[in-house]
């Protein structure tokens, strides 16, 4: 599938998926023009799917490298603008790919928690500092994204999928230029904390929609 094929899917089947989950987006006007990272909470495989379907511009999602070993999925992901990241290490290839996309003016989707949080906790998982590091490296803002409803699509114990309403809230951009004090490590840590605070607020707003 070419880039043209992915755009065709966004114009056709993607609209059906958004309708199936009655997906509603708020705050798209807060996504800056040019390269931007979309950083959201993560509780379901539906999170990147529905975001991919509904973002205002085509989005390149960072996904765990293990998915490239899954038949069909591994073939489809790069054709849907995704790129792999090896978790648990500083994946320089993934960082370079993300930076290239961002400096080219594209949207890049990354989940700072790194994996789905399926324990039912209301707290976000431990944040990976890679989002802030890449944003600082590329000189682009991060828009916190709150997603609500996808956790009900296939809850623990469910045997068949459900089709809950899904709500997505785009928060206010977090600009790396705001963080000027301390070493680079300290600046990245401070920006990571601000991003996670933004995601918590965006998730709360999505739940209220």
Secondary structure, 3 states (H helix, E strand, C coil): CCHHHHHHHHHCHHHHHHHHCCCEEECHHHCCCCCEEEEECCCCCHHHHHHHHHCCCCEEEEEEHHHHHCCCHHHHHHHCCCEEECCCCCCHHHHHHHHHHHHCCCEEEECCCCCCCCCCCCCCCCCCCHHHHHHHHHCCEEEEEEEECHHHCCCCCCCCCCCCCCEEEEEEEECHHHCCCCCHHHHHHHHHHHHHHHHHHHHHHHHHC
